Amino acid sequence: MKKLVIVESPTKARTIGRILGKDFVVYSSMGHVIDLPRRKIGVDVDNDFAPTYSIIPGKKKVLSQLKKELKNSDIIYLATDPDREGEAISWHLKEYLQNKKKKESREFLRVVFHEITPQAIKDSFLHPRTVDQSKVNAQQARRILDRIVGYVLSPLLWKKVAKGLSAGRVQSVALKLIVIRERQILSFNPEEYWKIEAELKRREQGLEVFKAELSKCDGEKIKIEDQKNAENILTELKEQEYNVASVKKREKKRNPYPPFITSTLQQDAFNKLKFTARKTMLIAQQLYEGIELGEEGPIGLITYMRTDSVKIAATAVGNLREFIGKEYGKQYLPAKPNSYKSKRSAQEAHEAIRTTSVVRTPDQIKEYLSEDQYKLYELIWQRTVASQMKPAIYSAVSIEIGAGRYTLVTSGSVLIFDGFLKIYNREEGQEKGTILPDLKKGEGLDLLELIPSQHFTRPPARYSEASLVKALEEKGIGRPSTYAPIIHTLILRNYVRREKGYLVCTELGMKISDILVEYFPKIINITFTATMETELDKVEEGELEWVTVLRDFYVPFKKRLAFAQENLKKEVIETDEVCEQCGRPMVIKWSRRGKFLSCSGFPECRNAKSISSGVKCPNEGCEGELIQRRSKRGMRFYGCSKYPECRYVSRYLPKEGKEQDDNPENPESSNQ
């Protein structure tokens, strides 16, 4: 009889099927097949949070096919992904497919691998195990926890703010971070300050000119607050003698980065390739599951991409060192392998994200990859190889220059050995700072020019996807698999919008966050959310019961919920505008697509209209105004208030001076 192997995706099934050969049948479950029901909470909170699972709509056919395949198989290998989610899928499959009424001889075995290559697959099938119930319990606890929060808080928001909104345990904390940053920016008061630079040259020899910045006065750090203060200092500086007070030279090392984990991959892909977190994970999934490489067939090109461990298998490290020595020379190879420390909560059974074969260089397989696949693979390959190379070495010099009671400073560095920068972040290997002449202590200098410049302090930058992922990881909020979905949901719900690469909190997002923080301060709390992640880790490690975690959470949550339901008022803002249908005042309300004007007499009067942007529609002869709208995909655009008579749409308001776009990714007409 043939052996049945069940994986999640068709691509993964094809790759593994080619590796295992004719004695195995590999079948895809197409992801989760069983879950909590969609239209009800599905959790009995009064009975130890017992879940009620059901077959996901559309998956009955998949399960029927799997049952047919069982008839011809005496061993069933559950080969889903090597994380909690994958363990839960395997558990659900086993629970559904196993005939518990009959004592049957079929075995359900769990196989785990972190890369889809012939050697890794064959090794995993030589060492199968049973389903890890602790991992299943951890995933089940998270799922139930998120279901309770989402299915209780979301209806509360529907009732008090607008239908179609959502709240999530981790999502809402991420939103809180963005709101805090947005308010810091809005409340920021810029302060004026000045800088003074001196253009100098050696008195006795050479024509080399360099700049130094004013740093201290009477040995204390100087602060130049306004133009008058700057002018007084300039007058004094013009009368001083300039000489070299000190010269410090040192060799500076820059160590290579550890191999990628999920968060650092998302950050680097955003910063270097401008990929969103969601796009990065989608492409990484393709590279992991297998790419057709001509006669080689489908091969997994990278290890599993949801991980927080920086560990690399010893065999892979050996292959990397051999490759580096051969391709770049022994001078790039450390005496012993570089090792990196994962954060305390990392799952050390996992590996970092690395290429499955270092000799499979990006250029070697470029013809088989799409442009985006190639870019991401190249990034991962470079980081993998660089992690086992020597540090870069700079010759750094810092110089202090005396001018009476003032001190000026300048510094510079020159790359003298590129090390890991030979293949990674090459642009960072360029010379840093000023190119300085070989100055000696006590040497006299000539002042050529003093250059004052006015500056203002800047507010903190808004979060980009990369910096938000970094913040979530550093604070212990969420896990590798959650970063991309969190950001996608925030944008889809119109709590946040992308603007020039940054995440800008909308008015709706602020309002939702404020409500949740006011009425559920413990849940929408960074420390509490991070502690919950730690407790879920303990469940996975078998140190804590999953029901205990849920009970400790639910008792105070239930009290806060009752208080919110009693005290939270419907969110509306009165305006001076009058309803043209009934004469009552119009009020501002919110929907998941933004705010709008509604008659205060609702539901007796159902008059409602969009709030215009105050910009006239550019179409000739049209008397409408432009209104901000959102497509079903969450994309912001502007459309005419006279739709459907006028079908003008643009990504930008004309006053922004941007090129107009009459078809911004097909913003669906139903949104007009």
C-alpha positions as CSV (number, residue, x, y, z in Angstrom):
1,M,0.0,0.0,0.0
2,K,1.1,3.5,-0.7
3,K,1.9,6.0,2.1
4,L,-0.2,9.1,2.3
5,V,1.5,12.5,3.0
6,I,-0.7,15.5,3.8
7,V,0.7,19.1,3.4
8,E,-1.0,22.5,3.2
9,S,-0.4,23.8,-0.3
10,P,-0.4,22.3,-3.8
11,T,3.0,23.8,-4.6
12,K,4.5,22.1,-1.5
13,A,2.7,18.9,-2.4
14,R,4.3,18.9,-5.9
15,T,7.8,19.6,-4.6
16,I,7.6,16.9,-1.9
17,G,5.9,14.4,-4.2
18,R,8.8,14.7,-6.7
19,I,11.3,14.1,-3.9
20,L,9.6,11.1,-2.2
21,G,8.8,9.2,-5.4
22,K,6.2,6.6,-6.4
23,D,5.7,4.9,-3.0
24,F,4.0,8.0,-1.6
25,V,0.9,9.9,-2.4
26,V,1.2,13.6,-1.4
27,Y,-2.0,15.5,-1.0
28,S,-2.7,19.1,-0.1
29,S,-5.3,20.2,2.5
30,M,-5.3,23.7,1.1
31,G,-4.5,25.2,4.5
32,H,-6.8,24.8,7.5
33,V,-9.7,22.5,7.1
34,I,-11.3,22.8,10.5
35,D,-11.7,25.9,12.6
36,L,-14.0,27.8,15.0
37,P,-17.3,28.6,13.2
38,R,-17.5,31.9,11.3
39,R,-20.8,33.3,12.4
40,K,-20.7,32.6,16.2
41,I,-18.1,32.6,18.9
42,G,-17.8,28.8,19.1
43,V,-16.3,28.9,22.6
44,D,-18.1,27.8,25.8
45,V,-16.6,30.2,28.2
46,D,-18.5,28.6,31.1
47,N,-17.2,25.1,30.4
48,D,-13.4,25.6,30.5
49,F,-13.5,27.5,27.2
50,A,-14.4,24.3,25.3
51,P,-14.2,25.1,21.5
52,T,-16.7,23.9,19.0
53,Y,-14.9,23.2,15.7
54,S,-16.5,22.9,12.3
55,I,-15.4,22.1,8.8
56,I,-14.4,25.3,7.0
57,P,-16.9,26.1,4.2
58,G,-15.5,24.8,0.9
59,K,-13.3,22.2,2.6
60,K,-15.7,19.2,2.7
61,K,-14.6,18.1,-0.8
62,V,-10.9,18.1,0.3
63,L,-11.7,16.0,3.4
64,S,-13.8,13.6,1.3
65,Q,-10.9,13.1,-1.0
66,L,-8.5,12.5,1.9
67,K,-10.9,9.9,3.3
68,K,-10.8,8.1,-0.1
69,E,-7.0,8.2,-0.1
70,L,-7.0,6.6,3.4
71,K,-8.4,3.4,2.0
72,N,-5.2,2.8,0.1
73,S,-2.8,3.9,2.8
74,D,-1.7,2.2,6.1
75,I,0.6,5.1,7.2
76,I,-0.5,8.7,7.1
77,Y,2.3,11.3,7.4
78,L,1.2,14.8,8.6
79,A,3.8,17.1,7.0
80,T,2.4,20.6,7.7
81,D,4.5,23.6,8.6
82,P,6.9,23.4,11.6
83,D,5.1,25.8,13.8
84,R,2.1,26.0,16.1
85,E,-0.2,26.7,13.2
86,G,1.1,23.7,11.3
87,E,0.8,21.5,14.4
88,A,-2.8,22.5,14.8
89,I,-3.6,21.7,11.2
90,S,-2.1,18.2,11.6
91,W,-4.0,17.7,14.9
92,H,-7.3,18.6,13.2
93,L,-6.6,16.3,10.3
94,K,-5.8,13.4,12.6
95,E,-8.9,14.0,14.8
96,Y,-11.2,14.1,11.7
97,L,-9.6,11.3,9.7
98,Q,-9.0,8.8,12.5
99,N,-11.8,6.3,13.1
100,K,-12.0,6.3,16.8
101,K,-14.9,3.9,17.0
102,K,-13.0,1.2,15.2
103,K,-9.6,0.0,16.3
104,E,-7.6,0.5,13.1
105,S,-4.1,-0.3,12.2
106,R,-3.4,3.0,10.4
107,E,-0.7,5.2,11.9
108,F,-0.8,8.9,11.9
109,L,2.8,10.2,12.1
110,R,4.0,13.8,12.3
111,V,7.1,14.8,10.2
112,V,8.7,18.2,10.5
113,F,11.3,19.8,8.2
114,H,12.5,23.4,7.9
115,E,13.6,23.2,4.3
116,I,12.1,21.4,1.3
117,T,15.1,19.7,-0.1
118,P,15.8,16.0,-0.8
119,Q,18.1,15.5,2.2
120,A,15.9,17.4,4.7
121,I,12.7,15.6,3.5
122,K,14.3,12.1,3.6
123,D,15.8,12.8,7.1
124,S,12.4,13.9,8.5
125,F,10.7,10.7,7.2
126,L,13.3,8.6,9.0
127,H,12.4,10.3,12.3
128,P,8.7,10.8,12.5
129,R,6.9,11.6,15.8
130,T,3.4,12.0,17.2
131,V,1.5,15.3,17.1
132,D,2.9,17.6,19.8
133,Q,-0.2,18.3,22.0
134,S,1.5,21.2,23.9
135,K,2.0,23.0,20.6
136,V,-1.6,22.4,19.7
137,N,-2.7,23.7,23.1
138,A,-0.7,26.9,22.6
139,Q,-2.2,27.5,19.2
140,Q,-5.7,26.6,20.5
141,A,-5.3,29.0,23.4
142,R,-4.2,31.9,21.1
143,R,-7.0,31.2,18.7
144,I,-9.7,31.1,21.5
145,L,-8.2,34.2,23.1
146,D,-8.3,36.1,19.9
147,R,-11.8,34.8,19.1
148,I,-13.1,36.0,22.5
149,V,-11.6,39.5,22.1
150,G,-12.6,39.9,18.4
151,Y,-16.1,38.5,18.7
152,V,-16.9,40.6,21.8
153,L,-15.2,43.9,21.1
154,S,-16.0,44.1,17.4
155,P,-19.8,44.0,18.0
156,L,-19.4,46.6,20.7
157,L,-17.7,48.9,18.1
158,W,-20.5,48.2,15.6
159,K,-23.0,49.3,18.2
160,K,-21.2,52.4,19.4
161,V,-19.3,53.6,16.3
162,A,-20.0,51.8,13.0
163,K,-20.6,48.4,11.5
164,G,-17.8,46.7,9.7
165,L,-15.1,47.7,12.3
166,S,-13.0,45.2,14.2
167,A,-10.8,45.0,17.2
168,G,-8.2,42.4,17.9
169,R,-6.0,41.6,20.9
170,V,-2.6,42.2,19.1
171,Q,-4.0,44.4,16.3
172,S,-5.3,46.9,18.8
173,V,-2.0,47.2,20.6
174,A,-0.2,47.8,17.3
175,L,-2.8,50.5,16.5
176,K,-2.1,52.1,19.9
177,L,1.6,52.4,19.1
178,I,0.8,54.2,15.8
179,V,-1.7,56.5,17.6
180,I,0.8,57.4,20.3
181,R,3.4,58.2,17.6
182,E,0.8,60.3,15.6
183,R,-0.1,62.3,18.7
184,Q,3.6,62.9,19.5
185,I,3.9,64.4,16.0
186,L,0.8,66.5,16.2
187,S,1.7,67.9,19.6
188,F,5.4,68.5,18.7
189,N,6.7,72.1,19.0
190,P,9.8,72.6,16.9
191,E,12.7,74.3,18.7
192,E,15.2,76.5,16.8
193,Y,18.9,75.8,17.0
194,W,22.0,76.8,15.1
195,K,25.1,75.0,13.9
196,I,28.4,76.6,13.1
197,E,31.0,75.0,10.9
198,A,34.5,76.2,10.2
199,E,36.3,75.6,6.9
200,L,39.9,75.1,7.7
201,K,43.3,74.2,6.1
202,R,46.8,73.4,7.3
203,R,48.9,76.5,7.9
204,E,52.3,75.2,6.9
205,Q,51.6,72.8,4.0
206,G,49.1,71.3,1.6
207,L,45.9,72.6,0.0
208,E,43.5,70.1,1.6
209,V,40.5,71.9,3.0
210,F,38.2,70.3,5.6
211,K,35.3,71.2,7.8
212,A,34.9,71.0,11.6
213,E,31.7,71.7,13.7
214,L,31.6,73.8,16.8
215,S,31.0,71.4,19.7
216,K,32.0,72.9,23.1
217,C,32.5,76.2,24.9
218,D,34.6,76.2,28.1
219,G,34.6,72.4,28.0
220,E,30.7,72.2,28.0
221,K,28.5,71.1,25.1
222,I,27.3,74.2,23.3
223,K,23.7,75.0,22.5
224,I,23.1,77.9,20.1
225,E,19.5,78.8,20.4
226,D,18.9,81.7,18.0
227,Q,20.5,83.9,15.3
228,K,21.7,86.6,17.8
229,N,23.5,84.0,19.9
230,A,25.1,82.6,16.7
231,E,26.2,86.0,15.5
232,N,27.9,86.7,18.9
233,I,29.8,83.4,18.7
234,L,30.8,84.1,15.1
235,T,32.3,87.4,16.1
236,E,34.3,85.8,18.8
237,L,35.4,82.8,16.6
238,K,36.8,85.1,13.9
239,E,39.4,86.5,16.3
240,Q,40.7,83.1,17.5
241,E,43.8,81.1,16.7
242,Y,43.0,77.6,15.5
243,N,45.2,74.6,16.3
244,V,44.9,70.8,16.5
245,A,44.1,70.0,20.2
246,S,43.9,66.2,19.9
247,V,44.1,63.4,17.3
248,K,42.6,60.0,18.0
249,K,43.1,57.1,15.6
250,R,41.7,53.7,16.1
251,E,40.8,50.6,14.2
252,K,37.0,50.0,14.2
253,K,35.3,46.7,13.5
254,R,31.8,46.3,12.1
255,N,30.5,42.8,12.7
256,P,28.2,41.0,10.2
257,Y,24.5,40.8,10.9
258,P,22.9,37.6,12.0
259,P,20.9,35.6,9.4
260,F,17.4,36.7,8.8
261,I,14.4,36.0,11.1
262,T,10.9,36.9,10.0
263,S,10.9,40.4,11.4
264,T,14.4,41.4,10.1
265,L,13.6,40.0,6.6
266,Q,10.4,42.1,6.5
267,Q,12.4,45.2,7.6
268,D,15.2,44.7,5.1
269,A,12.8,43.9,2.3
270,F,10.9,47.1,3.0
271,N,14.0,49.3,3.3
272,K,15.9,47.9,0.3
273,L,13.2,46.6,-2.0
274,K,10.2,48.6,-0.9
275,F,8.2,45.4,-0.4
276,T,5.3,45.5,2.1
277,A,5.4,42.9,4.9
278,R,2.6,41.0,3.2
279,K,4.3,40.9,-0.1
280,T,7.6,39.8,1.5
281,M,5.9,36.8,3.2
282,L,4.0,35.8,0.0
283,I,7.2,35.7,-2.0
284,A,9.1,34.0,0.8
285,Q,6.4,31.3,0.9
286,Q,6.9,30.7,-2.8
287,L,10.7,30.3,-2.4
288,Y,10.2,28.0,0.6
289,E,7.6,25.7,-1.1
290,G,9.6,25.2,-4.2
291,I,10.5,26.7,-7.6
292,E,10.9,24.8,-10.8
293,L,14.6,24.8,-11.7
294,G,14.5,23.3,-15.1
295,E,15.7,19.6,-15.1
296,E,16.2,19.7,-11.3
297,G,12.4,20.1,-10.9
298,P,10.8,21.9,-8.0
299,I,13.3,22.8,-5.2
300,G,12.7,24.7,-2.0
301,L,15.2,27.6,-2.1
302,I,15.0,28.9,1.4
303,T,14.2,27.5,4.9
304,Y,10.9,28.1,6.7
305,M,10.2,31.8,6.7
306,R,8.2,32.1,10.0
307,T,10.9,32.0,12.7
308,D,12.5,34.0,15.4
309,S,15.6,31.9,15.8
310,V,19.0,33.0,14.4
311,K,20.4,29.5,14.6
312,I,21.9,27.8,11.4
313,A,22.3,24.1,11.2
314,A,25.9,22.9,11.6
315,T,25.9,21.3,8.2
316,A,24.8,24.5,6.5
317,V,27.5,26.4,8.4
318,G,30.1,24.0,7.1
319,N,28.9,24.5,3.6
320,L,28.9,28.2,3.9
321,R,32.5,28.3,5.2
322,E,33.7,26.1,2.4
323,F,32.0,28.3,-0.1
324,I,33.4,31.6,1.4
325,G,36.9,30.2,1.5
326,K,36.7,29.0,-2.1
327,E,34.9,32.0,-3.7
328,Y,36.3,34.9,-1.7
329,G,39.5,33.7,-0.2
330,K,40.6,32.6,3.3
331,Q,41.0,36.2,4.4
332,Y,37.2,36.5,4.5
333,L,36.8,33.4,6.7
334,P,36.8,33.7,10.5
335,A,38.9,31.2,12.5
336,K,35.8,29.6,13.8
337,P,32.1,29.9,12.8
338,N,30.2,33.0,13.8
339,S,27.5,32.3,16.3
340,Y,24.5,34.5,17.2
341,K,22.2,34.6,20.1
342,S,18.4,34.5,19.7
343,K,16.1,36.4,21.9
344,R,14.9,34.5,25.0
345,S,11.4,33.6,23.6
346,A,12.7,32.3,20.3
347,Q,11.9,28.7,19.4
348,E,15.3,27.2,19.2
349,A,14.0,24.1,17.4
350,H,13.7,26.4,14.4
351,E,16.3,27.7,12.1
352,A,17.0,31.2,10.8
353,I,15.8,32.0,7.3
354,R,18.6,30.9,5.0
355,T,19.2,29.6,1.5
356,T,19.0,25.8,1.3
357,S,22.1,25.6,-0.9
358,V,24.8,28.3,-0.8
359,V,26.2,27.2,-4.2
360,R,22.8,28.0,-5.8
361,T,23.7,31.7,-6.3
362,P,21.1,34.2,-7.3
363,D,22.5,34.7,-10.8
364,Q,22.7,31.0,-11.4
365,I,18.9,30.6,-11.0
366,K,17.8,34.0,-12.1
367,E,16.2,32.7,-15.3
368,Y,13.7,30.6,-13.2
369,L,12.6,33.4,-10.9
370,S,10.3,36.3,-11.3
371,E,11.8,39.7,-10.8
372,D,10.5,40.0,-7.2
373,Q,11.5,36.4,-6.4
374,Y,15.0,37.1,-7.6
375,K,15.3,40.3,-5.5
376,L,14.2,38.6,-2.3
377,Y,16.2,35.5,-2.9
378,E,19.3,37.6,-3.6
379,L,18.7,39.5,-0.3
380,I,18.4,36.2,1.7
381,W,21.4,34.6,-0.1
382,Q,23.6,37.7,0.6
383,R,22.6,37.9,4.3
384,T,23.1,34.1,4.7
385,V,26.7,34.2,3.3
386,A,27.6,37.5,5.0
387,S,26.6,36.1,8.4
388,Q,29.6,33.7,8.3
389,M,32.2,36.2,7.0
390,K,34.7,38.3,8.8
391,P,33.9,41.8,10.2
392,A,34.6,44.9,8.1
393,I,37.5,47.0,9.4
394,Y,37.7,50.8,9.3
395,S,40.5,53.2,10.1
396,A,38.7,55.8,12.1
397,V,40.1,59.2,13.2
398,S,38.5,61.9,15.4
399,I,40.1,65.3,15.8
400,E,39.4,68.1,18.3
401,I,40.4,71.7,17.3
402,G,41.0,74.4,19.8
403,A,39.9,78.1,19.1
404,G,40.2,80.0,22.3
405,R,37.6,78.8,24.7
406,Y,35.8,77.0,21.9
407,T,36.3,73.4,20.7
408,L,35.4,72.1,17.2
409,V,35.3,68.5,16.2
410,T,35.6,66.5,13.0
411,S,35.9,62.8,12.2
412,G,36.2,60.4,9.3
413,S,36.8,56.8,8.5
414,V,38.2,54.8,5.7
415,L,37.3,51.2,4.9
416,I,40.5,49.2,5.0
417,F,39.0,45.7,4.8
418,D,35.5,45.1,3.5
419,G,34.8,41.7,5.2
420,F,31.1,40.8,5.0
421,L,30.4,44.1,3.2
422,K,31.9,42.5,0.1
423,I,28.5,41.0,-0.6
424,Y,26.1,42.7,1.8
425,N,25.3,46.4,2.1
426,R,28.1,47.3,-0.3
427,E,27.0,50.9,-0.3
428,E,27.7,51.1,3.4
429,G,31.3,50.2,2.8
430,Q,32.0,53.6,1.3
431,E,34.2,56.1,3.2
432,K,32.4,57.7,6.1
433,G,32.6,61.3,7.1
434,T,35.2,63.8,6.1
435,I,38.4,62.9,4.2
436,L,40.9,64.4,6.5
437,P,44.6,65.4,6.1
438,D,47.2,63.7,8.3
439,L,47.0,66.3,11.1
440,K,49.3,66.3,14.2
441,K,48.6,67.5,17.7
442,G,49.6,71.2,18.2
443,E,49.6,71.9,14.5
444,G,48.3,75.4,13.5
445,L,45.4,75.8,11.2
446,D,44.1,78.7,9.0
447,L,40.4,79.7,9.2
448,L,39.0,80.1,5.7
449,E,35.3,80.6,6.4
450,L,32.7,80.3,9.2
451,I,29.4,78.8,8.1
452,P,26.3,79.3,10.3
453,S,23.1,77.3,9.6
454,Q,19.6,77.5,11.1
455,H,17.8,74.3,12.1
456,F,14.7,73.2,13.9
457,T,14.2,70.0,16.0
458,R,12.0,67.4,14.2
459,P,9.2,65.3,15.6
460,P,9.7,61.5,15.7
461,A,9.1,59.9,12.4
462,R,5.9,58.0,11.7
463,Y,6.2,54.2,11.7
464,S,7.0,52.6,8.4
465,E,6.0,48.9,8.0
466,A,9.7,48.1,8.8
467,S,9.9,50.2,11.9
468,L,6.5,49.0,13.2
469,V,7.5,45.4,12.8
470,K,10.8,46.2,14.6
471,A,8.9,47.8,17.5
472,L,6.4,44.9,17.8
473,E,9.3,42.4,17.9
474,E,11.3,44.4,20.5
475,K,8.3,44.8,22.7
476,G,7.3,41.1,22.4
477,I,4.0,41.8,20.8
478,G,2.7,39.1,18.4
479,R,4.8,36.4,16.7
480,P,6.5,36.0,13.3
481,S,3.3,34.8,11.6
482,T,1.3,37.8,12.8
483,Y,3.2,40.9,11.7
484,A,2.1,41.0,8.1
485,P,-1.6,40.3,8.8
486,I,-1.7,42.9,11.6
487,I,-0.6,45.7,9.3
488,H,-2.9,44.5,6.4
489,T,-5.9,44.5,8.8
490,L,-5.2,48.0,10.1
491,I,-5.1,49.4,6.6
492,L,-8.1,47.4,5.4
493,R,-10.2,48.7,8.3
494,N,-9.2,52.3,7.5
495,Y,-7.5,52.7,10.9
496,V,-4.2,53.4,9.2
497,R,-3.3,54.5,5.6
498,R,0.0,54.3,3.8
499,E,1.4,57.6,2.8
500,K,4.9,58.0,1.2
501,G,6.0,54.8,2.7
502,Y,4.8,55.6,6.2
503,L,1.7,54.5,8.3
504,V,-0.5,57.4,9.1
505,C,-3.2,57.0,11.6
506,T,-6.7,58.1,10.5
507,E,-9.2,59.9,12.6
508,L,-11.2,56.7,12.8
509,G,-8.1,54.8,14.0
510,M,-7.5,57.3,16.8
511,K,-11.2,57.2,17.8
512,I,-11.2,53.3,18.0
513,S,-7.9,53.2,19.9
514,D,-9.1,55.8,22.4
515,I,-12.3,53.8,23.0
516,L,-10.4,50.6,23.6
517,V,-7.7,52.2,25.8
518,E,-10.4,53.9,27.9
519,Y,-12.6,50.9,28.5
520,F,-10.1,48.0,28.2
521,P,-6.9,49.4,29.5
522,K,-5.5,46.1,30.6
523,I,-6.0,44.4,27.2
524,I,-4.8,47.3,25.1
525,N,-1.6,47.3,27.1
526,I,1.9,46.7,25.7
527,T,3.2,44.9,28.8
528,F,0.1,42.8,29.2
529,T,0.1,41.7,25.6
530,A,3.8,40.8,25.7
531,T,3.2,38.8,29.0
532,M,0.4,36.9,27.2
533,E,2.9,35.8,24.5
534,T,5.2,34.6,27.2
535,E,2.4,32.6,28.8
536,L,1.5,31.0,25.4
537,D,5.2,30.0,25.0
538,K,5.0,28.3,28.4
539,V,1.9,26.4,27.3
540,E,3.9,25.2,24.2
541,E,6.7,24.1,26.5
542,G,4.3,22.2,28.7
543,E,4.8,24.4,31.7
544,L,1.4,26.0,31.9
545,E,-2.2,24.8,31.3
546,W,-3.9,26.5,28.4
547,V,-7.3,26.8,30.3
548,T,-5.5,28.6,33.1
549,V,-4.2,31.2,30.8
550,L,-7.7,31.8,29.3
551,R,-9.4,31.9,32.7
552,D,-6.9,34.4,34.1
553,F,-7.6,36.6,31.1
554,Y,-11.4,36.3,30.9
555,V,-12.5,37.0,34.5
556,P,-11.3,40.7,34.5
557,F,-12.1,41.1,30.8
558,K,-15.8,40.2,31.5
559,K,-16.1,42.9,34.1
560,R,-14.6,45.6,31.8
561,L,-17.0,44.4,29.1
562,A,-20.0,44.9,31.2
563,F,-18.9,48.4,32.2
564,A,-18.2,49.3,28.6
565,Q,-21.6,48.1,27.4
566,E,-23.4,50.2,30.0
567,N,-21.3,53.4,29.7
568,L,-20.0,53.7,26.2
569,K,-22.1,56.2,24.2
570,K,-22.7,56.3,20.5
571,E,-19.9,58.3,18.8
572,V,-21.3,61.3,16.9
573,I,-20.2,64.9,16.4
574,E,-22.8,67.6,15.9
575,T,-22.3,70.1,13.0
576,D,-23.9,73.4,11.9
577,E,-25.2,71.8,8.7
578,V,-28.9,71.2,8.4
579,C,-30.6,68.2,6.8
580,E,-32.2,69.3,3.6
581,Q,-34.9,66.6,3.9
582,C,-36.2,67.1,7.4
583,G,-34.5,70.2,8.8
584,R,-32.7,68.4,11.7
585,P,-29.0,69.0,12.4
586,M,-26.5,66.8,10.6
587,V,-24.0,64.9,12.6
588,I,-20.6,63.3,11.8
589,K,-20.6,59.5,12.0
590,W,-18.1,56.8,11.1
591,S,-18.2,53.8,8.9
592,R,-15.3,51.4,8.2
593,R,-14.6,53.5,5.0
594,G,-14.3,56.8,6.9
595,K,-16.5,59.5,8.4
596,F,-19.7,60.9,6.7
597,L,-22.6,63.2,7.4
598,S,-25.8,61.7,8.7
599,C,-29.2,63.1,9.8
600,S,-29.5,63.2,13.6
601,G,-33.1,62.0,13.0
602,F,-31.9,58.5,12.0
603,P,-33.6,56.1,11.6
604,E,-36.7,58.1,10.9
605,C,-34.7,60.2,8.4
606,R,-32.0,58.2,6.5
607,N,-30.4,61.2,4.7
608,A,-26.6,60.7,4.6
609,K,-23.8,62.1,2.5
610,S,-20.0,62.0,2.1
611,I,-17.9,64.8,3.5
612,S,-16.2,66.7,0.6
613,S,-12.5,67.6,0.5
614,G,-13.2,71.2,-0.4
615,V,-11.8,70.8,-3.9
616,K,-13.9,71.3,-7.0
617,C,-14.1,68.4,-9.5
618,P,-11.6,69.2,-12.4
619,N,-14.0,67.8,-15.0
620,E,-15.2,70.7,-17.2
621,G,-18.9,71.6,-16.5
622,C,-19.1,69.5,-13.4
623,E,-20.3,71.2,-10.2
624,G,-19.4,68.4,-7.9
625,E,-16.6,68.3,-5.3
626,L,-14.0,65.6,-4.7
627,I,-14.7,63.2,-1.9
628,Q,-12.2,60.8,-0.3
629,R,-13.2,57.2,-0.8
630,R,-11.7,53.7,-0.3
631,S,-11.7,50.7,-2.6
632,K,-12.6,47.2,-1.4
633,R,-8.9,46.6,-1.1
634,G,-8.5,49.5,1.3
635,M,-6.9,51.8,-1.2
636,R,-7.6,55.6,-0.8
637,F,-8.7,57.6,-3.8
638,Y,-10.8,60.7,-4.6
639,G,-14.0,60.6,-6.6
640,C,-16.6,63.2,-7.7
641,S,-19.6,63.8,-5.4
642,K,-21.8,63.8,-8.5
643,Y,-21.1,60.1,-9.2
644,P,-22.5,58.3,-11.3
645,E,-23.1,61.3,-13.6
646,C,-19.4,62.2,-13.2
647,R,-16.9,59.4,-13.0
648,Y,-13.8,61.3,-12.3
649,V,-11.3,59.5,-10.0
650,S,-7.7,60.2,-9.0
651,R,-5.2,59.0,-6.5
652,Y,-4.4,62.6,-5.5
653,L,-6.1,65.9,-5.0
654,P,-5.2,68.2,-7.8
655,K,-3.9,70.8,-5.4
656,E,-1.2,68.4,-4.3
657,G,0.4,68.9,-7.7
658,K,0.6,65.2,-8.4
659,E,0.0,63.5,-11.8
660,Q,-3.7,62.6,-12.0
661,D,-4.6,58.9,-12.5
662,D,-8.0,58.1,-14.0
663,N,-7.8,54.5,-13.0
664,P,-6.2,54.0,-9.7
665,E,-6.1,50.2,-9.5
666,N,-9.7,50.1,-10.5
667,P,-11.4,51.6,-7.4
668,E,-14.6,49.7,-7.5
669,S,-17.6,51.7,-8.6
670,S,-19.6,50.3,-5.7
671,N,-17.6,52.6,-3.4
672,Q,-18.6,55.7,-5.2
